[in-house]
């Protein structure tokens, strides 16, 4: 489902910064979350770093999992906590009804939408994307990795937009990236 090669396709639609992303200790990050991260996300962060797509969708940098008072209020740990808190009271698409996924948030939109993985599977390459559309108050599942998800959104290659009524990224074809 997720492959580092998926980032190559995305790079043609959204050129990465010439400086690339930071060097990270992925083993330490994996230890703290008790699981490695998907290969496309690792490659994406190496190529792009953290930043925003069209000043709309912020891809959060990976950070070691720690208690919120240590991790800070702005980042992966905080956004994952938001997703976990939202899960129980949110509507779910039919394929998610009755499930209890292990959520890790990889992005958030300027409209407070959340983009997560269902990190339940042992192999992170098999983690699907779960999107919380704040406008609908609903989580939906997309059986692809984050790089393929972004590519398919830019190409309007889902039956409908993942964010009902929001067309900032939907069908743009290309996008700009701003590194944080």
Backbone as JSON Lines, residues from 0, in Angstrom:
{"i":0,"aa":"X","n":[0.81,-1.19,0.0],"ca":[0.0,0.0,0.0],"c":[0.86,1.26,0.0]}
{"i":1,"aa":"X","n":[1.9,1.3,0.81],"ca":[2.75,2.47,0.91],"c":[4.16,2.1,0.47]}
{"i":2,"aa":"X","n":[4.74,2.94,-0.37],"ca":[6.08,2.69,-0.87],"c":[6.84,4.01,-0.96]}
{"i":3,"aa":"X","n":[8.13,3.97,-0.68],"ca":[8.95,5.17,-0.83],"c":[8.9,5.69,-2.26]}
{"i":4,"aa":"X","n":[8.68,4.78,-3.24],"ca":[8.6,5.18,-4.64],"c":[7.38,6.07,-4.92]}
{"i":5,"aa":"X","n":[6.35,6.0,-4.08],"ca":[5.18,6.86,-4.24],"c":[5.55,8.34,-4.13]}
{"i":6,"aa":"X","n":[6.62,8.63,-3.41],"ca":[7.07,10.02,-3.26],"c":[7.61,10.54,-4.59]}
{"i":7,"aa":"X","n":[8.21,9.67,-5.41],"ca":[8.72,10.1,-6.73],"c":[7.6,10.69,-7.58]}
{"i":8,"aa":"X","n":[6.43,10.07,-7.55],"ca":[5.29,10.56,-8.32],"c":[4.85,11.91,-7.77]}
{"i":9,"aa":"X","n":[4.75,12.0,-6.46],"ca":[4.33,13.25,-5.82],"c":[5.32,14.38,-6.12]}
{"i":10,"aa":"X","n":[6.6,14.07,-6.19],"ca":[7.62,15.1,-6.43],"c":[7.45,15.76,-7.8]}
{"i":11,"aa":"X","n":[6.86,15.05,-8.75],"ca":[6.59,15.66,-10.06],"c":[5.44,16.66,-9.99]}
{"i":12,"aa":"X","n":[4.53,16.45,-9.06],"ca":[3.38,17.35,-8.9],"c":[3.65,18.49,-7.92]}
{"i":13,"aa":"X","n":[4.55,18.24,-6.98],"ca":[4.87,19.21,-5.94],"c":[6.37,19.15,-5.67]}
{"i":14,"aa":"X","n":[7.15,19.98,-6.37],"ca":[8.6,19.92,-6.21],"c":[9.03,20.17,-4.77]}
{"i":15,"aa":"X","n":[9.97,19.36,-4.27],"ca":[10.47,19.56,-2.91],"c":[11.47,20.71,-2.87]}
{"i":16,"aa":"X","n":[11.77,21.22,-1.69],"ca":[12.76,22.29,-1.58],"c":[14.15,21.74,-1.94]}
{"i":17,"aa":"X","n":[15.02,22.58,-2.48],"ca":[16.35,22.1,-2.86],"c":[17.17,21.61,-1.68]}
{"i":18,"aa":"X","n":[16.87,22.1,-0.49],"ca":[17.64,21.71,0.69],"c":[17.19,20.38,1.28]}
{"i":19,"aa":"X","n":[16.02,19.91,0.89],"ca":[15.5,18.66,1.44],"c":[15.08,18.84,2.89]}
{"i":20,"aa":"X","n":[14.83,17.73,3.53],"ca":[14.4,17.75,4.93],"c":[15.55,17.46,5.87]}
{"i":21,"aa":"X","n":[15.26,17.4,7.14],"ca":[16.31,17.16,8.15],"c":[16.71,15.69,8.21]}
{"i":22,"aa":"X","n":[17.89,15.46,8.74],"ca":[18.32,14.09,9.03],"c":[17.71,13.72,10.38]}
{"i":23,"aa":"X","n":[17.01,12.6,10.44],"ca":[16.33,12.2,11.67],"c":[16.8,10.83,12.12]}
{"i":24,"aa":"X","n":[16.69,10.6,13.4],"ca":[16.98,9.29,13.97],"c":[15.67,8.49,13.96]}
{"i":25,"aa":"X","n":[15.39,7.85,12.82],"ca":[14.15,7.12,12.67],"c":[14.05,5.95,13.64]}
{"i":26,"aa":"X","n":[15.19,5.38,14.04],"ca":[15.16,4.27,15.0],"c":[14.66,4.77,16.35]}
{"i":27,"aa":"X","n":[15.09,5.95,16.77],"ca":[14.63,6.51,18.04],"c":[13.14,6.83,17.98]}
{"i":28,"aa":"X","n":[12.71,7.4,16.87],"ca":[11.28,7.71,16.71],"c":[10.46,6.42,16.75]}
{"i":29,"aa":"X","n":[10.93,5.38,16.06],"ca":[10.23,4.09,16.06],"c":[10.18,3.5,17.46]}
{"i":30,"aa":"X","n":[11.28,3.59,18.2],"ca":[11.29,3.06,19.58],"c":[10.25,3.76,20.44]}
{"i":31,"aa":"X","n":[10.17,5.07,20.33],"ca":[9.26,5.82,21.2],"c":[7.79,5.53,20.88]}
{"i":32,"aa":"X","n":[7.47,5.31,19.61],"ca":[6.09,5.0,19.21],"c":[5.82,3.5,19.22]}
{"i":33,"aa":"X","n":[6.85,2.71,19.48],"ca":[6.8,1.24,19.51],"c":[6.41,0.66,18.15]}
{"i":34,"aa":"X","n":[6.84,1.36,17.08],"ca":[6.6,0.9,15.71],"c":[7.33,1.83,14.75]}
{"i":35,"aa":"X","n":[7.8,1.3,13.63],"ca":[8.41,2.18,12.63],"c":[7.32,2.94,11.87]}
{"i":36,"aa":"X","n":[7.71,3.99,11.19],"ca":[6.78,4.77,10.39],"c":[6.79,4.28,8.95]}
{"i":37,"aa":"X","n":[5.74,4.57,8.18],"ca":[5.66,4.1,6.79],"c":[6.82,4.6,5.93]}
{"i":38,"aa":"X","n":[7.24,3.77,4.96],"ca":[8.38,4.15,4.12],"c":[8.14,5.41,3.29]}
{"i":39,"aa":"X","n":[6.9,5.64,2.84],"ca":[6.65,6.85,2.05],"c":[6.75,8.1,2.92]}
{"i":40,"aa":"X","n":[6.29,8.02,4.16],"ca":[6.39,9.17,5.06],"c":[7.85,9.48,5.38]}
{"i":41,"aa":"X","n":[8.64,8.45,5.64],"ca":[10.07,8.67,5.91],"c":[10.74,9.34,4.72]}
{"i":42,"aa":"X","n":[10.48,8.83,3.53],"ca":[11.08,9.42,2.33],"c":[10.57,10.83,2.09]}
{"i":43,"aa":"X","n":[9.28,11.06,2.33],"ca":[8.69,12.39,2.18],"c":[9.39,13.38,3.1]}
{"i":44,"aa":"X","n":[9.55,13.04,4.36],"ca":[10.19,13.94,5.34],"c":[11.65,14.18,4.94]}
{"i":45,"aa":"X","n":[12.34,13.17,4.44],"ca":[13.72,13.36,3.98],"c":[13.79,14.31,2.79]}
{"i":46,"aa":"X","n":[12.8,14.25,1.9],"ca":[12.8,15.1,0.7],"c":[12.23,16.49,0.96]}
{"i":47,"aa":"X","n":[11.21,16.58,1.79],"ca":[10.49,17.83,1.98],"c":[10.7,18.49,3.34]}
{"i":48,"aa":"X","n":[10.88,17.69,4.38],"ca":[10.83,18.22,5.73],"c":[9.38,18.46,6.11]}
{"i":49,"aa":"X","n":[9.17,19.18,7.18],"ca":[7.81,19.55,7.59],"c":[7.43,20.83,6.88]}
{"i":50,"aa":"X","n":[6.14,21.0,6.61],"ca":[5.71,22.21,5.93],"c":[4.26,22.13,5.52]}
{"i":51,"aa":"X","n":[3.88,23.01,4.57],"ca":[2.49,23.07,4.16],"c":[2.34,22.9,2.65]}
{"i":52,"aa":"X","n":[1.24,22.26,2.27],"ca":[0.83,22.14,0.88],"c":[-0.2,23.25,0.65]}
{"i":53,"aa":"X","n":[0.11,24.17,-0.26],"ca":[-0.79,25.26,-0.61],"c":[-1.26,26.06,0.61]}
{"i":54,"aa":"X","n":[-0.39,26.19,1.61],"ca":[-0.76,26.91,2.84],"c":[-2.07,26.4,3.43]}
{"i":55,"aa":"X","n":[-2.38,25.14,3.19],"ca":[-3.64,24.56,3.66],"c":[-3.41,23.33,4.53]}
{"i":56,"aa":"X","n":[-2.6,22.4,4.03],"ca":[-2.4,21.14,4.74],"c":[-0.99,21.11,5.29]}
{"i":57,"aa":"X","n":[-0.87,21.05,6.61],"ca":[0.45,21.01,7.24],"c":[0.83,19.57,7.54]}
{"i":58,"aa":"X","n":[1.91,19.12,6.91],"ca":[2.47,17.8,7.22],"c":[3.36,18.01,8.43]}
{"i":59,"aa":"X","n":[2.97,17.38,9.53],"ca":[3.69,17.58,10.79],"c":[4.97,16.75,10.82]}
{"i":60,"aa":"X","n":[6.01,17.29,11.45],"ca":[7.25,16.52,11.54],"c":[7.1,15.38,12.54]}
{"i":61,"aa":"X","n":[7.81,14.3,12.31],"ca":[7.79,13.24,13.3],"c":[8.5,13.71,14.56]}
{"i":62,"aa":"X","n":[8.02,13.24,15.67],"ca":[8.69,13.56,16.92],"c":[8.57,12.33,17.82]}
{"i":63,"aa":"X","n":[9.54,12.15,18.7],"ca":[9.42,11.03,19.63],"c":[8.14,11.16,20.45]}
{"i":64,"aa":"X","n":[7.5,10.04,20.68],"ca":[6.29,10.04,21.5],"c":[6.68,10.26,22.95]}
{"i":65,"aa":"X","n":[6.02,11.21,23.55],"ca":[6.3,11.57,24.93],"c":[5.01,12.13,25.53]}
{"i":66,"aa":"X","n":[4.94,12.26,26.85],"ca":[3.78,12.92,27.44],"c":[3.63,14.33,26.86]}
{"i":67,"aa":"X","n":[2.4,14.78,26.74],"ca":[2.12,16.07,26.09],"c":[2.9,17.22,26.7]}
{"i":68,"aa":"X","n":[3.05,17.24,28.01],"ca":[3.78,18.35,28.64],"c":[5.25,18.36,28.24]}
{"i":69,"aa":"X","n":[5.78,17.23,27.78],"ca":[7.16,17.17,27.29],"c":[7.22,17.38,25.77]}
{"i":70,"aa":"X","n":[6.22,16.87,25.06],"ca":[6.23,16.92,23.59],"c":[5.87,18.29,23.05]}
{"i":71,"aa":"X","n":[5.08,19.05,23.79],"ca":[4.65,20.37,23.32],"c":[3.26,20.32,22.72]}
{"i":72,"aa":"X","n":[2.72,21.49,22.51],"ca":[1.34,21.62,22.06],"c":[1.2,21.73,20.56]}
{"i":73,"aa":"X","n":[2.28,21.65,19.83],"ca":[2.22,21.81,18.38],"c":[3.08,20.74,17.74]}
{"i":74,"aa":"X","n":[2.47,19.67,17.28],"ca":[3.25,18.61,16.65],"c":[2.48,17.31,16.58]}
{"i":75,"aa":"X","n":[3.18,16.27,16.21],"ca":[2.59,14.96,15.98],"c":[1.92,14.39,17.23]}
{"i":76,"aa":"X","n":[2.56,14.53,18.37],"ca":[2.0,13.98,19.61],"c":[0.69,14.69,19.94]}
{"i":77,"aa":"X","n":[0.69,16.0,19.87],"ca":[-0.51,16.79,20.18],"c":[-1.63,16.48,19.18]}
{"i":78,"aa":"X","n":[-1.31,16.47,17.89],"ca":[-2.33,16.2,16.87],"c":[-2.87,14.78,16.98]}
{"i":79,"aa":"X","n":[-2.03,13.83,17.34],"ca":[-2.5,12.46,17.56],"c":[-3.47,12.41,18.73]}
{"i":80,"aa":"X","n":[-3.16,13.14,19.8],"ca":[-4.08,13.23,20.93],"c":[-5.42,13.83,20.52]}
{"i":81,"aa":"X","n":[-5.39,14.85,19.66],"ca":[-6.64,15.43,19.16],"c":[-7.46,14.39,18.4]}
{"i":82,"aa":"X","n":[-6.8,13.62,17.55],"ca":[-7.5,12.6,16.77],"c":[-8.09,11.53,17.68]}
{"i":83,"aa":"X","n":[-7.32,11.09,18.66],"ca":[-7.83,10.08,19.6],"c":[-9.02,10.6,20.38]}
{"i":84,"aa":"X","n":[-8.96,11.85,20.81],"ca":[-10.08,12.45,21.55],"c":[-11.32,12.59,20.68]}
{"i":85,"aa":"X","n":[-11.12,12.82,19.4],"ca":[-12.23,13.04,18.46],"c":[-12.87,11.72,18.02]}
{"i":86,"aa":"X","n":[-12.1,10.64,17.98],"ca":[-12.56,9.37,17.43],"c":[-13.9,8.91,18.0]}
{"i":87,"aa":"X","n":[-14.02,8.87,19.31],"ca":[-15.21,8.29,19.93],"c":[-16.49,9.06,19.61]}
{"i":88,"aa":"X","n":[-16.4,10.37,19.46],"ca":[-17.63,11.15,19.24],"c":[-17.9,11.44,17.76]}
{"i":89,"aa":"X","n":[-16.96,11.08,16.89],"ca":[-17.13,11.37,15.46],"c":[-17.97,10.3,14.76]}
{"i":90,"aa":"X","n":[-18.61,10.71,13.67],"ca":[-19.23,9.75,12.78],"c":[-18.12,9.0,12.06]}
{"i":91,"aa":"X","n":[-18.43,7.81,11.57],"ca":[-17.47,7.02,10.81],"c":[-18.09,6.54,9.52]}
{"i":92,"aa":"X","n":[-17.27,6.46,8.47],"ca":[-17.75,5.85,7.23],"c":[-18.04,4.38,7.53]}
{"i":93,"aa":"X","n":[-18.87,3.72,6.7],"ca":[-19.3,2.34,7.0],"c":[-18.15,1.36,7.27]}
{"i":94,"aa":"X","n":[-17.04,1.48,6.53],"ca":[-15.94,0.53,6.72],"c":[-15.22,0.72,8.06]}
{"i":95,"aa":"X","n":[-15.45,1.84,8.73],"ca":[-14.81,2.1,10.03],"c":[-15.73,1.82,11.21]}
{"i":96,"aa":"X","n":[-17.0,1.59,10.95],"ca":[-17.97,1.35,12.03],"c":[-17.52,0.17,12.9]}
{"i":97,"aa":"X","n":[-17.51,0.38,14.18],"ca":[-17.16,-0.67,15.12],"c":[-15.67,-0.95,15.26]}
{"i":98,"aa":"X","n":[-14.81,-0.15,14.63],"ca":[-13.37,-0.37,14.74],"c":[-12.77,0.54,15.8]}
{"i":99,"aa":"X","n":[-11.6,0.17,16.27],"ca":[-10.85,0.99,17.22],"c":[-9.39,1.04,16.76]}
{"i":100,"aa":"X","n":[-9.1,1.88,15.76],"ca":[-7.75,1.91,15.21],"c":[-6.75,2.55,16.17]}
{"i":101,"aa":"X","n":[-5.51,2.24,15.94],"ca":[-4.41,2.91,16.63],"c":[-4.03,4.09,15.74]}
{"i":102,"aa":"X","n":[-4.38,5.3,16.17],"ca":[-4.2,6.5,15.34],"c":[-2.84,7.16,15.55]}
{"i":103,"aa":"X","n":[-2.26,7.62,14.45],"ca":[-1.09,8.51,14.47],"c":[-1.37,9.57,13.41]}
{"i":104,"aa":"X","n":[-1.36,10.83,13.82],"ca":[-1.67,11.93,12.9],"c":[-0.42,12.39,12.18]}
{"i":105,"aa":"X","n":[-0.49,12.49,10.84],"ca":[0.66,12.95,10.04],"c":[0.43,14.33,9.43]}
{"i":106,"aa":"X","n":[-0.81,14.83,9.47],"ca":[-1.08,16.16,8.91],"c":[-2.38,16.71,9.48]}
{"i":107,"aa":"X","n":[-2.52,18.03,9.39],"ca":[-3.75,18.73,9.79],"c":[-3.95,19.88,8.82]}
{"i":108,"aa":"X","n":[-5.2,20.22,8.57],"ca":[-5.48,21.32,7.65],"c":[-5.75,22.6,8.41]}
{"i":109,"aa":"X","n":[-5.74,23.69,7.69],"ca":[-6.06,24.98,8.29],"c":[-7.51,25.02,8.76]}
{"i":110,"aa":"X","n":[-8.33,24.09,8.32],"ca":[-9.72,24.0,8.75],"c":[-9.95,22.99,9.85]}
{"i":111,"aa":"X","n":[-8.87,22.54,10.51],"ca":[-8.91,21.59,11.62],"c":[-9.29,20.17,11.21]}
{"i":112,"aa":"X","n":[-9.13,19.83,9.93],"ca":[-9.27,18.45,9.49],"c":[-8.0,17.72,9.91]}
{"i":113,"aa":"X","n":[-8.11,16.41,10.16],"ca":[-6.94,15.63,10.58],"c":[-6.71,14.47,9.61]}
{"i":114,"aa":"X","n":[-5.45,14.21,9.35],"ca":[-5.02,13.14,8.44],"c":[-4.15,12.2,9.25]}
{"i":115,"aa":"X","n":[-4.63,10.97,9.41],"ca":[-3.98,10.0,10.3],"c":[-3.68,8.71,9.55]}
{"i":116,"aa":"X","n":[-2.95,7.88,10.23],"ca":[-2.84,6.49,9.8],"c":[-3.61,5.64,10.79]}
{"i":117,"aa":"X","n":[-4.15,4.54,10.31],"ca":[-4.6,3.47,11.18],"c":[-3.36,2.59,11.34]}
{"i":118,"aa":"X","n":[-2.66,2.8,12.44],"ca":[-1.37,2.13,12.67],"c":[-1.53,0.8,13.38]}
{"i":119,"aa":"X","n":[-2.64,0.14,13.15],"ca":[-2.91,-1.14,13.81],"c":[-2.06,-2.27,13.23]}
{"i":120,"aa":"X","n":[-1.87,-2.29,11.91],"ca":[-1.11,-3.38,11.26],"c":[0.35,-3.35,11.7]}
{"i":121,"aa":"X","n":[0.97,-4.51,11.75],"ca":[2.38,-4.63,12.12],"c":[3.28,-3.96,11.1]}
{"i":122,"aa":"X","n":[2.96,-4.1,9.82],"ca":[3.76,-3.54,8.73],"c":[3.27,-2.12,8.42]}
{"i":123,"aa":"X","n":[4.09,-1.08,8.68],"ca":[3.63,0.29,8.44],"c":[3.35,0.59,6.97]}
{"i":124,"aa":"X","n":[3.87,-0.21,6.06],"ca":[3.55,-0.02,4.64],"c":[2.09,-0.37,4.35]}
{"i":125,"aa":"X","n":[1.43,-1.02,5.28],"ca":[0.03,-1.41,5.12],"c":[-0.94,-0.46,5.84]}
{"i":126,"aa":"X","n":[-0.44,0.61,6.44],"ca":[-1.32,1.51,7.17],"c":[-2.15,2.37,6.21]}
{"i":127,"aa":"X","n":[-3.47,2.3,6.28],"ca":[-4.3,3.18,5.46],"c":[-4.38,4.58,6.07]}
{"i":128,"aa":"X","n":[-4.78,5.53,5.25],"ca":[-4.99,6.9,5.7],"c":[-6.43,7.02,6.2]}
{"i":129,"aa":"X","n":[-6.59,7.64,7.36],"ca":[-7.91,7.98,7.88],"c":[-8.0,9.5,7.91]}
{"i":130,"aa":"X","n":[-9.06,10.04,7.36],"ca":[-9.25,11.49,7.3],"c":[-10.44,11.87,8.15]}
{"i":131,"aa":"X","n":[-10.23,12.84,9.05],"ca":[-11.34,13.41,9.79],"c":[-11.72,14.72,9.12]}
{"i":132,"aa":"X","n":[-12.89,14.73,8.5],"ca":[-13.43,15.93,7.86],"c":[-14.24,16.67,8.93]}
{"i":133,"aa":"X","n":[-13.68,17.76,9.41],"ca":[-14.33,18.5,10.49],"c":[-15.7,19.02,10.08]}
{"i":134,"aa":"X","n":[-15.86,19.42,8.81],"ca":[-17.14,19.92,8.34],"c":[-18.26,18.9,8.46]}
{"i":135,"aa":"X","n":[-17.94,17.65,8.19],"ca":[-18.93,16.58,8.31],"c":[-18.88,15.89,9.67]}
{"i":136,"aa":"X","n":[-17.79,16.14,10.43],"ca":[-17.63,15.47,11.72],"c":[-17.46,13.97,11.56]}
{"i":137,"aa":"X","n":[-16.74,13.57,10.48],"ca":[-16.68,12.15,10.14],"c":[-15.27,11.71,9.74]}
{"i":138,"aa":"X","n":[-14.9,10.5,10.2],"ca":[-13.68,9.83,9.76],"c":[-13.99,8.94,8.56]}
{"i":139,"aa":"X","n":[-13.12,8.96,7.56],"ca":[-13.23,8.08,6.4],"c":[-11.88,7.42,6.17]}
{"i":140,"aa":"X","n":[-11.91,6.24,5.57],"ca":[-10.69,5.45,5.33],"c":[-10.34,5.48,3.84]}
{"i":141,"aa":"X","n":[-9.02,5.6,3.57],"ca":[-8.49,5.56,2.2],"c":[-7.38,4.52,2.19]}
{"i":142,"aa":"X","n":[-7.55,3.49,1.37],"ca":[-6.6,2.38,1.34],"c":[-5.39,2.7,0.49]}
{"i":143,"aa":"X","n":[-4.59,3.63,1.0],"ca":[-3.34,4.02,0.35],"c":[-2.46,4.69,1.4]}
{"i":144,"aa":"X","n":[-1.2,4.89,1.07],"ca":[-0.3,5.59,1.96],"c":[-0.44,7.1,1.81]}
{"i":145,"aa":"X","n":[0.3,7.86,2.61],"ca":[0.14,9.32,2.61],"c":[0.58,9.96,1.31]}
{"i":146,"aa":"X","n":[1.67,9.5,0.69],"ca":[2.13,10.1,-0.57],"c":[1.13,9.82,-1.69]}
{"i":147,"aa":"X","n":[0.64,8.59,-1.77],"ca":[-0.38,8.27,-2.78],"c":[-1.66,9.04,-2.51]}
{"i":148,"aa":"X","n":[-2.01,9.2,-1.24],"ca":[-3.2,9.97,-0.88],"c":[-3.09,11.41,-1.4]}
{"i":149,"aa":"X","n":[-1.94,12.04,-1.16],"ca":[-1.75,13.42,-1.63],"c":[-1.79,13.49,-3.16]}
{"i":150,"aa":"X","n":[-1.13,12.54,-3.81],"ca":[-1.14,12.5,-5.28],"c":[-2.55,12.33,-5.82]}
{"i":151,"aa":"X","n":[-3.28,11.4,-5.26],"ca":[-4.64,11.14,-5.74],"c":[-5.57,12.31,-5.46]}
{"i":152,"aa":"X","n":[-5.34,13.03,-4.37],"ca":[-6.15,14.22,-4.07],"c":[-5.86,15.31,-5.09]}
{"i":153,"aa":"X","n":[-4.57,15.54,-5.37],"ca":[-4.21,16.56,-6.36],"c":[-4.75,16.22,-7.75]}
{"i":154,"aa":"X","n":[-4.86,14.95,-8.05],"ca":[-5.35,14.5,-9.37],"c":[-6.86,14.26,-9.39]}
{"i":155,"aa":"X","n":[-7.54,14.47,-8.27],"ca":[-8.97,14.18,-8.15],"c":[-9.25,12.73,-8.54]}
{"i":156,"aa":"X","n":[-8.45,11.83,-7.99],"ca":[-8.5,10.42,-8.33],"c":[-9.18,9.57,-7.25]}
{"i":157,"aa":"X","n":[-10.11,10.15,-6.52],"ca":[-11.0,9.43,-5.61],"c":[-12.41,9.68,-6.15]}
{"i":158,"aa":"X","n":[-13.39,8.86,-5.78],"ca":[-14.76,9.12,-6.26],"c":[-15.26,10.53,-5.9]}
{"i":159,"aa":"X","n":[-14.89,11.01,-4.72],"ca":[-15.23,12.37,-4.29],"c":[-14.05,12.93,-3.5]}
{"i":160,"aa":"X","n":[-14.06,14.22,-3.26],"ca":[-13.0,14.84,-2.48],"c":[-12.99,14.3,-1.06]}
{"i":161,"aa":"X","n":[-11.81,14.0,-0.51],"ca":[-11.73,13.53,0.88],"c":[-12.28,14.55,1.89]}
{"i":162,"aa":"X","n":[-12.3,15.82,1.51],"ca":[-12.84,16.85,2.39],"c":[-14.05,17.47,1.72]}
{"i":163,"aa":"X","n":[-15.2,17.05,2.14],"ca":[-16.45,17.5,1.53],"c":[-16.51,19.02,1.46]}
{"i":164,"aa":"X","n":[-16.68,19.52,0.27],"ca":[-16.84,20.96,0.09],"c":[-15.55,21.75,0.06]}
{"i":165,"aa":"X","n":[-14.41,21.13,0.35],"ca":[-13.15,21.87,0.32],"c":[-12.38,21.49,-0.92]}
{"i":166,"aa":"X","n":[-12.1,22.47,-1.75],"ca":[-11.45,22.19,-3.03],"c":[-10.05,22.79,-3.13]}
{"i":167,"aa":"X","n":[-9.43,23.13,-2.01],"ca":[-8.1,23.74,-2.05],"c":[-7.1,22.84,-2.78]}
{"i":168,"aa":"X","n":[-7.09,21.56,-2.48],"ca":[-6.15,20.62,-3.1],"c":[-6.81,19.74,-4.17]}
{"i":169,"aa":"X","n":[-8.11,19.6,-4.09],"ca":[-8.83,18.66,-4.95],"c":[-8.7,19.02,-6.42]}
{"i":170,"aa":"X","n":[-8.05,18.14,-7.18],"ca":[-7.95,18.29,-8.62],"c":[-7.04,19.4,-9.11]}
{"i":171,"aa":"X","n":[-6.17,19.92,-8.26],"ca":[-5.28,21.01,-8.67],"c":[-4.27,20.58,-9.73]}
{"i":172,"aa":"X","n":[-3.89,19.32,-9.69],"ca":[-2.88,18.82,-10.62],"c":[-1.47,19.02,-10.09]}
{"i":173,"aa":"X","n":[-1.16,20.22,-9.63],"ca":[0.15,20.51,-9.04],"c":[-0.09,21.31,-7.75]}
{"i":174,"aa":"X","n":[0.96,21.42,-6.96],"ca":[0.84,22.16,-5.71],"c":[2.19,22.77,-5.35]}
{"i":175,"aa":"X","n":[2.14,23.76,-4.48],"ca":[3.37,24.35,-3.95],"c":[3.57,23.9,-2.51]}
{"i":176,"aa":"X","n":[4.82,23.76,-2.16],"ca":[5.23,23.32,-0.84],"c":[6.0,24.44,-0.17]}
{"i":177,"aa":"X","n":[5.66,24.7,1.08],"ca":[6.41,25.68,1.85],"c":[6.95,25.0,3.09]}
{"i":178,"aa":"X","n":[8.26,24.94,3.19],"ca":[8.9,24.28,4.32],"c":[8.79,25.16,5.56]}
{"i":179,"aa":"X","n":[8.54,24.52,6.7],"ca":[8.46,25.26,7.98],"c":[9.83,25.48,8.55]}
